[in-house]
């Protein structure tokens, strides 16, 4: 007995797949779906009465191979182009339908253009109604090949069928098996973005939304973000169905119905989305590249954009014929690599197809910024430019770029925040390095290091009595560079600032940045501090009076610097003793009968009430003595 082939194809599970139909009205799309599935995809009585698909229809079947197919049947009439795009937008595979007795028609071109704009690369062509025009099959196939030349479907398999007689259906099923087998496997561990195409209420169950799950998995009990036209809230998945059966978990690619807890159906609209919480940027302004259609500088500014199942008004600012900035009428969850269909309001044709290049573009305020931006975008790969994103910001959290949809290299051994993660074979660009959870532009990091050195050196030269430069002051100075250090108010940036301080050969102590071994230079006050130290060495509990300090030339500033340097200890307003005085006092107080009074402590220490009270309070604060009542203390054991 031979062993099973050890190949990816052999190991690939049958899986589930979503296929959207496309094609001119009245070319037999719904009839074909019904013949394949035994289900009527038209949901409305008006659709069945008129024989015209108005809105999205749904049906499903299982192929002999075990692969499960879910069909999204779209309307072909030009009046319902928006509905067609809502069904086609999230679908990974398309079934393009042409009737043998009618041939290529107007909406055939519109649907072909929509497929190209959406970047759908997997699909098949079905020539229907073969029984009505058997003599035209060859000519129809030739025309289809010519019309699809230069599009993602130019090499798609073509199958001829008659849904009424059953001719060609076995061959079609075999081709569907081949097409779905060749389609890339979806990522079940990816973040979820389920575009909503329907929302309704079921008595006893509550609100249900439906959509095409292209990546990620949903489980009963999951918490998801519901974001849309009038809603932005966290909700819990109460139940799931796929293919009309309840399921505890739904994997891609699937048609899925999601029962949501405590959400009124009237709050939901087509174009809303269920999202993995915290995983998607909500985008209002984005930069794009034309993939097909009219030049973007053709002079049209106000357009409609179709993304997923959403349709929103947009304002277009063209940089050149190929690149532009879109400002959306309402924000949407988008990522680099998303596809957008543009059309003029009221038009039934595709104006252009777009590829999203940047979901967090820079502000453009200077003369010539648009031209410069066009050059930058022209050099950007379709999957985004990691180096450009990091260089523009100087440093950016890895998680932020992941949310933007940029592919991340696996963590390297240099990424010190996660040593348990094995190094990957892919590496970061040469000018990008990983520091904690950040990706840093190496030249910018070097500039920050030099700026930190210059600032600290300059400040200490100008103020030799300073103990260093406050960390906050350093971070604010680095935030004024170009590009700036990220805002220090975020705790996540602190490891990055710590790394910059270390690379600058500096250290942080007591909230101050300084060179290692740095001690404040007392300058002219040195003689006064030395004399004070001599006196306190002889009488450690005789705090000098204000006049004595004045005669020594010691004011609040000089004493603060001396205290930072560990040469004196200030117990309160005007009370200065030696740093050794508390320990010396404890040796004396431990010899007293416990508990002792303030007066007894004053006499034992040969000092004044002015000094003994703040000294005892200092000892209480350190836990060396314990106050029992208003007059008694004891040495803590």
VEXNUMAR-900092 format. One record per residue (C-alpha): residue in one letter; x, y, z; residue number from 0. Coordinates in steps of 0.001 Angstrom, whole numbers, plus 500000, padded with zeros to 6 digits. Layout:
! residues N
["a" [X Y Z] NUM] ...
//
This chain:
! residues 637
["x" [500000 500000 500000] 0] ["x" [501420 503374 499024] 1] ["x" [501665 506140 501575] 2] ["x" [499568 509282 501131] 3] ["x" [501374 512075 499306] 4] ["x" [503100 514424 501721] 5] ["x" [502116 517622 499908] 6] ["x" [500247 520789 500895] 7] ["x" [497479 519783 498488] 8] ["x" [497043 516425 500176] 9] ["x" [496997 518008 503599] 10] ["x" [494556 520770 502646] 11] ["x" [491162 520229 504264] 12] ["x" [488004 520593 502142] 13] ["x" [487091 523860 503893] 14] ["x" [484337 526386 503238] 15] ["x" [484223 529028 500504] 16] ["x" [482073 532029 499639] 17] ["x" [481344 532742 495974] 18] ["x" [479550 535844 494670] 19] ["x" [477776 535898 491351] 20] ["x" [478188 538730 488832] 21] ["x" [476761 539552 485434] 22] ["x" [474085 541448 483516] 23] ["x" [470459 541366 484652] 24] ["x" [468354 538450 483402] 25] ["x" [471333 536273 482453] 26] ["x" [470295 533463 484782] 27] ["x" [472435 534027 487883] 28] ["x" [469705 533185 490390] 29] ["x" [468482 530230 488319] 30] ["x" [472037 528881 488192] 31] ["x" [472455 529199 491972] 32] ["x" [469126 527472 492502] 33] ["x" [470144 524607 490187] 34] ["x" [473422 524137 492064] 35] ["x" [472025 524348 495585] 36] ["x" [468343 523419 495361] 37] ["x" [467602 526704 497161] 38] ["x" [465859 529847 495956] 39] ["x" [468288 532752 496600] 40] ["x" [465735 535534 496029] 41] ["x" [464399 536446 499453] 42] ["x" [461682 538992 498620] 43] ["x" [458219 538233 497263] 44] ["x" [458647 541131 494814] 45] ["x" [461839 539550 493463] 46] ["x" [460104 536243 492815] 47] ["x" [457060 537952 491307] 48] ["x" [459155 540079 488920] 49] ["x" [461862 537473 488310] 50] ["x" [464366 540197 489113] 51] ["x" [466970 540120 491883] 52] ["x" [466849 543417 493767] 53] ["x" [468933 542726 496845] 54] ["x" [471475 540144 497925] 55] ["x" [470416 536510 497989] 56] ["x" [472063 533591 499754] 57] ["x" [472242 529829 499200] 58] ["x" [474652 527024 499953] 59] ["x" [475651 523495 499025] 60] ["x" [478338 520868 499562] 61] ["x" [480471 519572 496706] 62] ["x" [481234 515843 496355] 63] ["x" [484762 516599 497595] 64] ["x" [483329 517831 500885] 65] ["x" [483995 521490 500180] 66] ["x" [481164 523670 501408] 67] ["x" [480079 526547 499175] 68] ["x" [478021 529580 500125] 69] ["x" [476719 531706 497257] 70] ["x" [475986 535417 497460] 71] ["x" [473682 536164 494555] 72] ["x" [473882 539817 493506] 73] ["x" [471425 541895 491462] 74] ["x" [472436 542495 487859] 75] ["x" [470238 545481 487079] 76] ["x" [472017 548806 486695] 77] ["x" [469702 550428 489266] 78] ["x" [471059 548150 491970] 79] ["x" [474801 548574 491421] 80] ["x" [475314 549580 495068] 81] ["x" [473654 546349 496224] 82] ["x" [475786 544359 493784] 83] ["x" [478979 545934 495145] 84] ["x" [477894 545186 498720] 85] ["x" [477664 541507 497858] 86] ["x" [480765 541350 495705] 87] ["x" [482953 543526 497953] 88] ["x" [483780 541021 500718] 89] ["x" [483708 537930 498477] 90] ["x" [487004 536157 497706] 91] ["x" [485758 534233 494645] 92] ["x" [483439 535306 491793] 93] ["x" [481209 533386 489395] 94] ["x" [480775 535575 486313] 95] ["x" [477631 534733 484339] 96] ["x" [476931 535414 480637] 97] ["x" [473797 534173 478855] 98] ["x" [474446 532366 475572] 99] ["x" [471280 533804 474005] 100] ["x" [472112 537410 474955] 101] ["x" [475879 537680 474937] 102] ["x" [477953 540432 476515] 103] ["x" [475867 543440 477584] 104] ["x" [476235 546766 479391] 105] ["x" [476139 545535 482956] 106] ["x" [478524 542728 482020] 107] ["x" [481150 545433 481515] 108] ["x" [480177 547208 484728] 109] ["x" [480439 544007 486763] 110] ["x" [483738 543083 485080] 111] ["x" [485100 546512 486029] 112] ["x" [483866 546105 489602] 113] ["x" [485618 542736 489870] 114] ["x" [488841 544298 488593] 115] ["x" [488491 547256 490959] 116] ["x" [487968 544953 493927] 117] ["x" [491041 542914 493027] 118] ["x" [489197 539580 493039] 119] ["x" [491652 537207 491371] 120] ["x" [489906 533842 491808] 121] ["x" [486814 532884 489886] 122] ["x" [485194 531251 486901] 123] ["x" [482936 532177 483997] 124] ["x" [479657 530379 483342] 125] ["x" [477863 530673 479993] 126] ["x" [474229 529918 480819] 127] ["x" [471128 529101 478749] 128] ["x" [473122 526860 476442] 129] ["x" [469860 525149 475428] 130] ["x" [468431 528420 474082] 131] ["x" [471323 529308 471763] 132] ["x" [473570 526283 471198] 133] ["x" [474982 527740 467973] 134] ["x" [476338 530856 469698] 135] ["x" [478448 529142 472357] 136] ["x" [481729 529420 470491] 137] ["x" [481208 533070 469601] 138] ["x" [480107 533930 473126] 139] ["x" [483161 532275 474612] 140] ["x" [485445 534140 472223] 141] ["x" [483805 537448 473071] 142] ["x" [484081 536726 476795] 143] ["x" [487807 536001 476436] 144] ["x" [488297 539251 474543] 145] ["x" [486290 541304 477046] 146] ["x" [488150 539849 480036] 147] ["x" [491617 540345 478561] 148] ["x" [493799 542339 480938] 149] ["x" [491533 541669 483952] 150] ["x" [491992 539240 486861] 151] ["x" [489594 536810 485141] 152] ["x" [491315 536667 481735] 153] ["x" [492520 533103 482376] 154] ["x" [489487 531970 484387] 155] ["x" [487946 528645 483321] 156] ["x" [484767 528910 481222] 157] ["x" [481950 526386 481626] 158] ["x" [478809 526156 479482] 159] ["x" [475591 525030 481197] 160] ["x" [471851 524970 481016] 161] ["x" [470312 525323 484442] 162] ["x" [466942 524153 483136] 163] ["x" [468102 520940 481395] 164] ["x" [471069 520215 483665] 165] ["x" [473518 520239 480739] 166] ["x" [477040 521044 481906] 167] ["x" [476205 521089 485628] 168] ["x" [478507 518121 486458] 169] ["x" [481352 519887 484635] 170] ["x" [480545 523113 486514] 171] ["x" [480663 521318 489849] 172] ["x" [484076 519886 488942] 173] ["x" [485369 523360 488006] 174] ["x" [484006 524848 491224] 175] ["x" [485945 522174 493061] 176] ["x" [489129 523082 491182] 177] ["x" [488719 526846 491670] 178] ["x" [488067 526591 495402] 179] ["x" [490910 524104 495807] 180] ["x" [493306 526577 494169] 181] ["x" [492119 529533 496266] 182] ["x" [494437 530542 499127] 183] ["x" [493544 529218 502555] 184] ["x" [492117 531939 504823] 185] ["x" [493796 532756 508127] 186] ["x" [491569 531536 510954] 187] ["x" [493758 533294 513539] 188] ["x" [493570 536724 511889] 189] ["x" [491639 539658 513329] 190] ["x" [487967 539794 512428] 191] ["x" [486337 542413 510216] 192] ["x" [482861 541202 509329] 193] ["x" [481106 543682 507042] 194] ["x" [477387 543653 507809] 195] ["x" [475084 543159 504808] 196] ["x" [471847 542550 506739] 197] ["x" [470455 543208 510213] 198] ["x" [467074 542029 511463] 199] ["x" [465217 540829 514539] 200] ["x" [464136 537256 515243] 201] ["x" [461447 536814 517867] 202] ["x" [462925 535140 520926] 203] ["x" [466507 535588 519729] 204] ["x" [466908 539322 519223] 205] ["x" [469133 541106 516747] 206] ["x" [470919 539132 514034] 207] ["x" [473483 540426 511549] 208] ["x" [474815 538557 508549] 209] ["x" [477996 538892 506515] 210] ["x" [480869 537127 504785] 211] ["x" [483640 536124 507192] 212] ["x" [486811 536206 505076] 213] ["x" [489420 535954 507851] 214] ["x" [489547 535271 511572] 215] ["x" [487156 533178 513634] 216] ["x" [484090 533978 515702] 217] ["x" [482985 532073 518796] 218] ["x" [479885 532195 520898] 219] ["x" [480608 534432 523883] 220] ["x" [483217 536527 522036] 221] ["x" [483329 540249 522698] 222] ["x" [483504 542287 519495] 223] ["x" [483445 545957 518590] 224] ["x" [480366 546996 516651] 225] ["x" [481314 550044 514607] 226] ["x" [479143 551753 512080] 227] ["x" [477151 554675 510844] 228] ["x" [475339 555356 514125] 229] ["x" [476930 552934 516587] 230] ["x" [480289 552326 518228] 231] ["x" [480128 549948 521156] 232] ["x" [481378 546649 522508] 233] ["x" [478909 543772 522207] 234] ["x" [478868 540079 522999] 235] ["x" [478142 537296 520509] 236] ["x" [475090 535479 521780] 237] ["x" [474960 532836 519072] 238] ["x" [476271 531894 515622] 239] ["x" [474841 530204 512559] 240] ["x" [476357 529197 509260] 241] ["x" [474459 527389 506493] 242] ["x" [471348 527619 508670] 243] ["x" [472919 525542 511463] 244] ["x" [473963 526717 514908] 245] ["x" [477653 526570 515701] 246] ["x" [479857 527364 518678] 247] ["x" [482579 528609 516325] 248] ["x" [482660 529827 512736] 249] ["x" [485856 529878 510686] 250] ["x" [486593 531614 507400] 251] ["x" [485497 531579 504633] 252] ["x" [481863 531409 505659] 253] ["x" [478564 533105 505425] 254] ["x" [477691 533754 509045] 255] ["x" [474710 534987 511031] 256] ["x" [475662 536574 514345] 257] ["x" [473125 536918 517146] 258] ["x" [474136 539959 519217] 259] ["x" [473189 540587 522810] 260] ["x" [471450 543846 523827] 261] ["x" [471702 545614 520455] 262] ["x" [468521 546983 518813] 263] ["x" [468369 546058 515117] 264] ["x" [467460 549627 514197] 265] ["x" [470927 550737 515309] 266] ["x" [472549 548609 512589] 267] ["x" [472991 549306 508880] 268] ["x" [474574 547686 505859] 269] ["x" [478202 548824 505873] 270] ["x" [478636 548562 509631] 271] ["x" [481260 546088 510816] 272] ["x" [481984 543639 513630] 273] ["x" [485651 543972 514609] 274] ["x" [488222 542365 516839] 275] ["x" [488448 544974 519648] 276] ["x" [491510 547216 519486] 277] ["x" [492758 545620 516267] 278] ["x" [491559 548050 513579] 279] ["x" [492260 551719 512896] 280] ["x" [489165 553820 512284] 281] ["x" [490108 555851 509241] 282] ["x" [488751 559088 507826] 283] ["x" [491654 560181 505599] 284] ["x" [493691 557795 503435] 285] ["x" [496089 557839 500496] 286] ["x" [495395 555562 497530] 287] ["x" [496696 554344 494169] 288] ["x" [494546 553867 491062] 289] ["x" [494395 550270 489851] 290] ["x" [491982 550772 486946] 291] ["x" [489471 553199 485516] 292] ["x" [489612 556948 484989] 293] ["x" [492694 559036 485888] 294] ["x" [492315 560448 489382] 295] ["x" [493165 563961 488190] 296] ["x" [490253 563956 485710] 297] ["x" [488627 566760 487686] 298] ["x" [485956 564760 489543] 299] ["x" [486138 565584 493254] 300] ["x" [482910 564342 494868] 301] ["x" [482493 560565 494530] 302] ["x" [480985 557493 496166] 303] ["x" [483338 554894 497587] 304] ["x" [482329 551256 498030] 305] ["x" [484373 549317 500602] 306] ["x" [483241 545942 501886] 307] ["x" [479471 546401 502187] 308] ["x" [479806 550112 502975] 309] ["x" [479061 552965 500578] 310] ["x" [480200 556435 501672] 311] ["x" [480629 559816 500053] 312] ["x" [484243 560870 499627] 313] ["x" [486172 563937 498593] 314] ["x" [489137 563265 496331] 315] ["x" [492335 565332 496246] 316] ["x" [494388 564143 493302] 317] ["x" [498190 564197 493575] 318] ["x" [498570 562985 489987] 319] ["x" [496704 560633 487663] 320] ["x" [497611 557588 489747] 321] ["x" [497597 558772 493368] 322] ["x" [495207 560737 495550] 323] ["x" [493975 561433 499049] 324] ["x" [490450 560471 500028] 325] ["x" [488520 562105 502856] 326] ["x" [485578 559913 503838] 327] ["x" [482200 561302 504787] 328] ["x" [482316 558963 507785] 329] ["x" [485235 556939 509197] 330] ["x" [485596 553239 508417] 331] ["x" [487791 550377 509689] 332] ["x" [490391 550129 506919] 333] ["x" [493898 548802 506380] 334] ["x" [496724 549014 503865] 335] ["x" [495928 546794 500895] 336] ["x" [492156 547285 500995] 337] ["x" [490395 547717 497660] 338] ["x" [487910 550497 496943] 339] ["x" [485477 551019 494071] 340] ["x" [484809 554644 493142] 341] ["x" [481808 555814 491205] 342] ["x" [480272 559215 490566] 343] ["x" [477036 559872 492501] 344] ["x" [474100 558797 490358] 345] ["x" [476378 556973 487907] 346] ["x" [475903 553282 487188] 347] ["x" [479499 552783 486080] 348] ["x" [482750 552242 487911] 349] ["x" [484821 555447 487894] 350] ["x" [488022 553874 489238] 351] ["x" [489441 551109 491375] 352] ["x" [491773 552028 494222] 353] ["x" [494359 550331 496398] 354] ["x" [494805 551731 499920] 355] ["x" [498463 552640 500543] 356] ["x" [498342 554652 503792] 357] ["x" [495661 554814 506481] 358] ["x" [497500 557389 508596] 359] ["x" [498884 559828 506032] 360] ["x" [500901 562939 506921] 361] ["x" [499380 566408 506897] 362] ["x" [500017 568381 503714] 363] ["x" [500315 572083 504433] 364] ["x" [503270 573395 502415] 365] ["x" [503350 574407 498786] 366] ["x" [504343 571431 496664] 367] ["x" [503414 568826 499301] 368] ["x" [501004 567117 496917] 369] ["x" [503647 566644 494240] 370] ["x" [506154 565331 496776] 371] ["x" [503549 562972 498194] 372] ["x" [502803 561590 494717] 373] ["x" [506492 560706 494286] 374] ["x" [506563 558988 497686] 375] ["x" [503443 556956 496950] 376] ["x" [504688 555958 493489] 377] ["x" [507614 554154 495141] 378] ["x" [505490 552453 497792] 379] ["x" [504811 548703 497503] 380] ["x" [501201 547549 497411] 381] ["x" [501611 545963 500850] 382] ["x" [502888 549209 502398] 383] ["x" [506340 550554 503166] 384] ["x" [507526 549676 506668] 385] ["x" [510675 551794 506381] 386] ["x" [508752 554854 505185] 387] ["x" [506183 554551 507987] 388] ["x" [508875 554245 510662] 389] ["x" [511139 556948 509172] 390] ["x" [508291 559470 509004] 391] ["x" [507491 559021 512675] 392] ["x" [511006 558312 513988] 393] ["x" [509563 555562 516174] 394] ["x" [506247 553749 516169] 395] ["x" [504836 550907 518209] 396] ["x" [504889 547607 516346] 397] ["x" [501238 547037 517311] 398] ["x" [500201 550286 515599] 399] ["x" [501669 549243 512253] 400] ["x" [500083 545809 512649] 401] ["x" [496700 547523 513069] 402] ["x" [497409 549513 509904] 403] ["x" [497763 546202 508058] 404] ["x" [501488 546354 507327] 405] ["x" [503110 542912 507255] 406] ["x" [505485 542618 510195] 407] ["x" [508726 540622 510082] 408] ["x" [508902 538039 512825] 409] ["x" [510546 539296 515980] 410] ["x" [514336 539260 515932] 411] ["x" [516682 538542 518793] 412] ["x" [517312 542280 519023] 413] ["x" [513729 542856 520086] 414] ["x" [514308 542715 523797] 415] ["x" [510709 542918 524954] 416] ["x" [509962 539294 524088] 417] ["x" [512966 537038 524399] 418] ["x" [510738 533950 524443] 419] ["x" [509654 534562 520842] 420] ["x" [512051 532796 518462] 421] ["x" [513874 534861 515896] 422] ["x" [512300 534756 512471] 423] ["x" [513938 534293 509128] 424] ["x" [512609 537637 507917] 425] ["x" [514435 540704 509138] 426] ["x" [513669 544368 509531] 427] ["x" [514936 546878 506962] 428] ["x" [518555 547858 507599] 429] ["x" [517592 551307 508908] 430] ["x" [514905 550003 511278] 431] ["x" [515644 548463 514659] 432] ["x" [513437 546986 517355] 433] ["x" [513517 548457 520858] 434] ["x" [511051 546964 523334] 435] ["x" [507673 547177 521572] 436] ["x" [508872 549920 519222] 437] ["x" [510256 550011 515713] 438] ["x" [512793 552838 515509] 439] ["x" [514399 554604 512564] 440] ["x" [518098 554161 513305] 441] ["x" [519247 557581 511957] 442] ["x" [516533 559295 513975] 443] ["x" [517510 557359 517097] 444] ["x" [521099 558532 516612] 445] ["x" [519884 562119 516318] 446] ["x" [517877 561745 519531] 447] ["x" [520936 560349 521303] 448] ["x" [523090 563298 520198] 449] ["x" [520332 565749 521190] 450] ["x" [520161 564169 524670] 451] ["x" [523938 564434 525098] 452] ["x" [523954 568068 523986] 453] ["x" [521069 569059 526238] 454] ["x" [522392 567412 529404] 455] ["x" [525953 568634 528857] 456] ["x" [524779 572171 528135] 457] ["x" [522469 572317 531148] 458] ["x" [525119 571056 533578] 459] ["x" [527723 573414 532177] 460] ["x" [525314 576313 532626] 461] ["x" [524136 575182 536081] 462] ["x" [526949 573260 537762] 463] ["x" [524986 573017 541014] 464] ["x" [522192 571041 539270] 465] ["x" [521888 567361 540074] 466] ["x" [520982 566672 536429] 467] ["x" [518249 567366 533893] 468] ["x" [514706 566242 534787] 469] ["x" [513538 563281 532690] 470] ["x" [510394 565213 531800] 471] ["x" [512453 568162 530515] 472] ["x" [514577 565867 528369] 473] ["x" [511548 564136 526866] 474] ["x" [509897 567478 526088] 475] ["x" [513083 568675 524373] 476] ["x" [513206 565522 522230] 477] ["x" [509568 566021 521304] 478] ["x" [510573 569309 519679] 479] ["x" [512961 567566 517269] 480] ["x" [511979 566533 513737] 481] ["x" [510734 563876 513756] 482] ["x" [509771 564201 517415] 483] ["x" [510084 561590 520123] 484] ["x" [506600 560143 520764] 485] ["x" [504625 561737 523573] 486] ["x" [506177 560860 526952] 487] ["x" [502734 560912 528576] 488] ["x" [502226 557403 527238] 489] ["x" [503810 554817 529524] 490] ["x" [504690 552672 526506] 491] ["x" [507306 555167 525307] 492] ["x" [509333 555079 528533] 493] ["x" [511451 552045 527548] 494] ["x" [512331 553882 524326] 495] ["x" [513438 556989 526246] 496] ["x" [515415 554810 528658] 497] ["x" [517237 553274 525682] 498] ["x" [518102 556706 524274] 499] ["x" [519448 557842 527658] 500] ["x" [521584 554707 527913] 501] ["x" [522963 555100 524368] 502] ["x" [523872 558689 525217] 503] ["x" [526088 557388 528021] 504] ["x" [523798 558913 530657] 505] ["x" [521932 557506 533644] 506] ["x" [518713 558281 535478] 507] ["x" [518532 558735 539249] 508] ["x" [515800 560360 541335] 509] ["x" [514057 561539 538172] 510] ["x" [517191 563296 536907] 511] ["x" [519299 562471 533846] 512] ["x" [523051 562936 534342] 513] ["x" [526424 561469 533416] 514] ["x" [527479 558495 535556] 515] ["x" [529279 559616 538709] 516] ["x" [528077 563177 538310] 517] ["x" [527909 565195 541545] 518] ["x" [526752 568748 541830] 519] ["x" [529489 571374 541948] 520] ["x" [528836 573551 545010] 521] ["x" [531275 576186 543805] 522] ["x" [531473 579109 546272] 523] ["x" [529203 577239 548713] 524] ["x" [531714 574419 549182] 525] ["x" [533502 576179 552051] 526] ["x" [530255 576798 553922] 527] ["x" [529090 573181 553539] 528] ["x" [532459 571889 554682] 529] ["x" [532283 574071 557815] 530] ["x" [528709 572911 558491] 531] ["x" [529804 569277 558167] 532] ["x" [532639 569928 560677] 533] ["x" [530229 571406 563236] 534] ["x" [527644 568618 562855] 535] ["x" [530336 565983 563226] 536] ["x" [531034 567409 566690] 537] ["x" [527410 568157 567667] 538] ["x" [525168 566045 565424] 539] ["x" [521915 567234 567041] 540] ["x" [522665 570970 567093] 541] ["x" [520927 572193 563952] 542] ["x" [522284 575656 563023] 543] ["x" [520054 578665 563271] 544] ["x" [519060 580694 560235] 545] ["x" [521644 583346 561030] 546] ["x" [524374 580699 561222] 547] ["x" [523433 579366 557785] 548] ["x" [523370 582864 556380] 549] ["x" [526859 583569 557714] 550] ["x" [528064 580377 556009] 551] ["x" [526562 581570 552705] 552] ["x" [524081 578710 552581] 553] ["x" [520631 579391 551208] 554] ["x" [517829 577038 550158] 555] ["x" [519414 576345 546763] 556] ["x" [522849 575498 548161] 557] ["x" [521349 573250 550835] 558] ["x" [519153 571462 548260] 559] ["x" [522197 570672 546111] 560] ["x" [524179 569523 549163] 561] ["x" [521303 567276 550205] 562] ["x" [521102 565743 546704] 563] ["x" [524823 565047 547037] 564] ["x" [524223 563294 550381] 565] ["x" [526163 565806 552481] 566] ["x" [523344 567186 554664] 567] ["x" [519812 566201 555668] 568] ["x" [516957 568695 555845] 569] ["x" [514271 567711 558345] 570] ["x" [511962 570631 557862] 571] ["x" [511861 574352 557463] 572] ["x" [515361 575542 558411] 573] ["x" [516373 572335 560267] 574] ["x" [519619 570938 558849] 575] ["x" [521543 568003 560339] 576] ["x" [524064 565431 559194] 577] ["x" [522790 562450 557132] 578] ["x" [524236 560316 559951] 579] ["x" [522222 562090 562657] 580] ["x" [519126 559784 562505] 581] ["x" [521218 556635 563081] 582] ["x" [523202 558323 565861] 583] ["x" [519921 559389 567512] 584] ["x" [518591 555821 567419] 585] ["x" [521594 554507 569334] 586] ["x" [520862 557017 572120] 587] ["x" [517068 556522 572151] 588] ["x" [517404 552729 572286] 589] ["x" [519143 553135 575626] 590] ["x" [516212 554994 577220] 591] ["x" [513486 553366 579289] 592] ["x" [510678 552575 576853] 593] ["x" [508403 554321 576163] 594] ["x" [509984 557769 576379] 595] ["x" [508672 561306 576143] 596] ["x" [509722 564068 573795] 597] ["x" [511315 565862 576704] 598] ["x" [513342 562790 577680] 599] ["x" [514549 562431 574081] 600] ["x" [515528 566136 573946] 601] ["x" [517558 565840 577156] 602] ["x" [519261 562588 576045] 603] ["x" [520250 564096 572717] 604] ["x" [521348 567418 574240] 605] ["x" [519340 569412 571742] 606] ["x" [516460 571829 571541] 607] ["x" [512716 571277 571070] 608] ["x" [513082 573035 567692] 609] ["x" [515342 570190 566527] 610] ["x" [514050 567163 568413] 611] ["x" [510442 567316 567173] 612] ["x" [511246 567170 563406] 613] ["x" [513982 564606 564152] 614] ["x" [511516 562321 565981] 615] ["x" [508946 562770 563199] 616] ["x" [511602 561759 560711] 617] ["x" [512325 558598 562728] 618] ["x" [508579 557869 562907] 619] ["x" [508344 558226 559136] 620] ["x" [511117 555697 558599] 621] ["x" [509470 553235 561003] 622] ["x" [512382 553343 563434] 623] ["x" [510240 554762 566267] 624] ["x" [506536 554462 566950] 625] ["x" [504322 557166 568427] 626] ["x" [502002 555830 571139] 627] ["x" [500117 558981 572126] 628] ["x" [500624 562742 572153] 629] ["x" [503681 562564 574439] 630] ["x" [505097 559031 574302] 631] ["x" [507097 557036 571730] 632] ["x" [509033 553813 571696] 633] ["x" [511779 552317 569596] 634] ["x" [510222 549966 567052] 635] ["x" [511301 546358 567484] 636] 
//
